[in-house]
């Protein structure tokens, strides 16, 4: 009986901790969205990075933020967007488009874009 009560208390504590972590992550994403919408380049990239491992809708949003940052000339975002196109994550798989984004980033001297990712 005592073990059952202790286990129940631990399970409740874990659920509470999990809810706090989820709430904290959501607050962080909301902050990044606000900053990204204010056209802050670093926030656009960070938001894309935070979303790219989520659901398909999250990956599509990540691609949109990487595109926004890539169009501002960020070689990091260009590389990230190229990767999404190369694997078809959040966008349709498109090796030619992936290559174009890797090429743009590589032209800026961004080393990660100069490796063979296709």
Secondary structure, DSSP 8 states (H G I E B T S, - for coil): -HHHHHHHHHHHHHHHHHHHHHHHHHHHHHHHHHHHHTT-HHHHHHHHHHHTTS-HHHHHHHHHHHHHHHTTT-HHHHHHHHHHHHHTSSS---HHHHHHHHHHHHHTT-GGGGS---
